[in-house]
C-alpha cells in the first residue's frame, strides 16, 4: 500500500492546523503538529539556556540549536508511521529549510522512503495578510507577539521565503475564506482513501 507524506507549509495563522486535521479526519492520515510534538521540550530547552519559553522569531539559539531538534523529532515520528504503512501529515512551517533544494529528496534517501514507494507532497497554505493578522489576533498566543511588534518584517520574511524544494509535488491552496473550501481542497489534493487509510496514531 502506497503511503503519502504531506508537508503542510504556510505561515502561522494561515489555517494549517484546520486543514491538516480535516485531511486526517477525511482520509485517516496520521496528523503530526510540530507544536504539539515539540513545544514542551522546546520551552524547557529555551528556559534552561536563559530565554523565554516563547522565544522563537529572532532568537538565534532557537534557530540554530532547538529548531533542528524539533524537526528531527517530528520526522523520526513520521518515519515510524510510514514504516507501518501509514500516511502522514506534517504540520510545520519548514521555513528554515526552504532554500535547501534537495531537502525532501535527502529525507527520502535518509529514511529509505524510496524503498516503500512513498509519495511526497507539499501543500502550501496561503492567506491574505489582513486575514492572517486578524486570525493571529483572535488566537491570542504569546509567541505571536514578536510578529505583531515587527509586522512589516514578518510579512516581508514570508514573501521572501520561497520553497525551492526539487523533486517533490507541490500544491498551493488559498485559505483566505471564512470557511474551509473542502471541495476545492479535495480536488487539488486528489487523494484517495487508499492513500491515507490508516488510523491517527503517534500524537494524542
C-alpha positions as CSV (number, residue, x, y, z in Angstrom):
1,X,0.0,0.0,0.0
2,X,1.4,3.4,-1.0
3,X,1.9,5.9,1.8
4,X,1.8,9.7,1.3
5,X,3.9,12.2,3.3
6,X,2.2,15.6,3.1
7,X,4.4,18.6,4.1
8,X,1.8,21.1,5.2
9,X,3.5,24.5,5.0
10,X,2.4,28.1,5.4
11,X,2.7,31.0,7.9
12,X,1.5,31.0,11.4
13,X,-2.2,31.7,11.4
14,X,-2.8,30.5,7.9
15,X,-5.1,27.7,9.0
16,X,-2.6,24.8,8.5
17,X,-3.9,23.0,11.6
18,X,-7.6,23.3,10.5
19,X,-6.7,21.9,7.0
20,X,-4.4,19.2,8.4
21,X,-7.0,17.9,10.8
22,X,-9.6,18.0,8.1
23,X,-7.4,15.9,5.8
24,X,-6.6,13.5,8.7
25,X,-10.3,13.0,9.5
26,X,-11.3,12.7,5.9
27,X,-8.6,10.2,4.8
28,X,-7.5,8.7,8.1
29,X,-3.9,10.0,7.9
30,X,-1.6,10.3,10.9
31,X,-1.5,14.0,11.8
32,X,1.6,15.4,13.4
33,X,1.7,19.0,14.6
34,X,5.2,20.2,15.4
35,X,3.9,22.5,18.2
36,X,2.2,19.6,19.9
37,X,5.1,17.2,19.4
38,X,7.8,19.7,20.4
39,X,6.6,22.6,22.5
40,X,7.1,21.0,25.9
41,X,10.8,20.2,25.4
42,X,11.3,23.4,23.3
43,X,10.1,25.6,26.2
44,X,12.3,23.7,28.7
45,X,15.4,24.0,26.5
46,X,14.9,27.7,26.0
47,X,14.3,28.4,29.7
48,X,17.3,26.2,30.7
49,X,19.5,28.5,28.5
50,X,18.2,31.8,29.8
51,X,15.5,32.5,27.2
52,X,11.7,32.8,27.5
53,X,9.9,29.6,26.8
54,X,8.1,31.5,24.0
55,X,11.2,32.8,22.2
56,X,11.1,31.7,18.5
57,X,11.3,34.5,16.0
58,X,14.6,36.5,16.2
59,X,16.2,34.0,18.7
60,X,19.4,32.7,17.3
61,X,19.6,29.9,20.0
62,X,16.2,28.6,18.9
63,X,17.1,28.8,15.2
64,X,20.5,27.2,15.4
65,X,20.1,24.6,18.2
66,X,16.5,23.9,19.2
67,X,14.7,24.1,15.8
68,X,16.8,21.3,14.2
69,X,16.0,19.1,17.2
70,X,12.3,19.8,16.7
71,X,12.3,18.8,13.1
72,X,14.4,15.7,13.7
73,X,11.9,14.6,16.4
74,X,8.9,15.3,14.1
75,X,10.4,13.5,11.1
76,X,11.5,10.5,13.2
77,X,8.0,10.0,14.4
78,X,6.7,10.5,10.8
79,X,9.1,7.8,9.6
80,X,7.9,5.3,12.3
81,X,4.4,5.8,10.9
82,X,5.5,5.4,7.3
83,X,7.3,2.2,8.1
84,X,4.0,0.9,9.4
85,X,2.3,1.8,6.2
86,X,0.6,4.9,7.5
87,X,0.3,8.1,5.5
88,X,1.4,11.3,7.4
89,X,0.6,15.0,7.5
90,X,3.4,17.1,8.8
91,X,2.0,20.4,10.1
92,X,5.1,22.6,10.5
93,X,6.4,25.8,8.8
94,X,9.6,24.4,7.4
95,X,10.6,28.0,6.6
96,X,14.2,27.5,7.7
97,X,14.7,24.7,5.1
98,X,13.0,26.3,2.1
99,X,16.3,27.2,0.4
100,X,17.7,23.7,0.6
101,X,16.6,22.4,-2.9
102,X,17.4,18.8,-2.1
103,X,15.7,18.8,1.4
104,X,12.9,16.4,0.6
105,X,15.0,14.1,-1.5
106,X,17.6,13.9,1.2
107,X,14.8,12.9,3.7
108,X,13.6,10.3,1.2
109,X,17.1,8.8,1.0
110,X,17.8,9.1,4.7
111,X,14.7,7.3,5.8
112,X,14.6,4.9,2.8
113,X,11.1,6.1,1.7
114,X,12.0,5.3,-1.9
115,X,12.1,1.6,-1.0
116,X,8.4,1.9,0.1
117,X,7.3,3.9,-2.9
118,X,6.2,6.8,-0.6
119,X,4.5,9.8,-2.3
120,X,5.8,13.1,-1.1
121,X,3.5,16.1,-1.5
122,X,3.9,19.7,-0.4
123,X,0.7,21.5,0.4
124,X,1.3,25.2,0.8
125,X,-1.4,27.1,2.5
126,X,-1.5,30.8,1.7
127,X,-3.8,33.6,3.1
128,X,-4.3,37.3,2.6
129,X,-2.2,39.2,5.1
130,X,-5.1,41.2,6.5
131,X,-6.9,38.0,7.2
132,X,-3.7,36.5,8.7
133,X,-3.3,39.3,11.2
134,X,-6.9,39.1,12.2
135,X,-6.7,35.3,12.8
136,X,-3.5,35.7,14.8
137,X,-5.1,38.4,17.0
138,X,-8.1,36.1,17.6
139,X,-5.9,33.1,18.6
140,X,-4.0,35.4,21.0
141,X,-0.9,33.4,21.5
142,X,2.0,34.9,23.5
143,X,4.6,33.5,21.0
144,X,3.0,35.7,18.2
145,X,3.9,39.0,20.0
146,X,7.2,39.3,18.1
147,X,5.3,39.1,14.8
148,X,2.9,41.9,15.8
149,X,5.8,44.1,17.1
150,X,7.7,43.5,13.8
151,X,4.7,43.1,11.4
152,X,6.3,44.5,8.3
153,X,9.5,42.5,8.8
154,X,7.4,39.3,9.5
155,X,5.4,39.8,6.2
156,X,8.5,40.6,4.2
157,X,10.1,37.4,5.6
158,X,7.1,35.3,4.4
159,X,7.2,36.9,1.0
160,X,10.9,36.4,0.6
161,X,11.0,32.8,1.7
162,X,10.0,30.8,-1.3
163,X,10.0,27.0,-1.1
164,X,12.7,25.9,-3.6
165,X,12.5,22.1,-3.0
166,X,13.1,20.0,-6.0
167,X,11.7,16.5,-6.9
168,X,8.5,16.9,-4.9
169,X,4.9,17.5,-6.0
170,X,3.6,20.9,-4.9
171,X,0.1,22.2,-4.4
172,X,-0.9,25.7,-3.4
173,X,-4.2,26.3,-1.6
174,X,-5.7,29.7,-0.8
175,X,-7.3,29.6,2.7
176,X,-8.4,33.3,2.9
177,X,-12.1,32.5,3.1
178,X,-14.2,32.5,6.2
179,X,-14.9,28.7,5.9
180,X,-12.7,25.9,4.5
181,X,-13.3,25.2,0.8
182,X,-13.5,21.4,1.3
183,X,-14.4,20.7,-2.3
184,X,-11.6,22.8,-3.7
185,X,-9.1,21.2,-1.3
186,X,-10.1,17.7,-2.2
187,X,-9.9,18.5,-6.0
188,X,-6.4,19.9,-5.6
189,X,-5.1,17.1,-3.4
190,X,-6.5,14.2,-5.5
191,X,-6.1,11.8,-2.6
192,X,-7.9,8.5,-2.4
193,X,-8.8,6.5,0.7
194,X,-6.2,4.0,-0.2
195,X,-3.5,6.8,0.0
196,X,-4.4,7.7,3.6
197,X,-6.5,4.9,5.1
198,X,-4.8,4.4,8.5
199,X,-6.0,5.5,11.9
200,X,-4.5,8.5,13.5
201,X,-1.5,7.5,15.7
202,X,1.6,9.0,17.3
203,X,0.1,12.1,18.9
204,X,-2.8,12.3,21.3
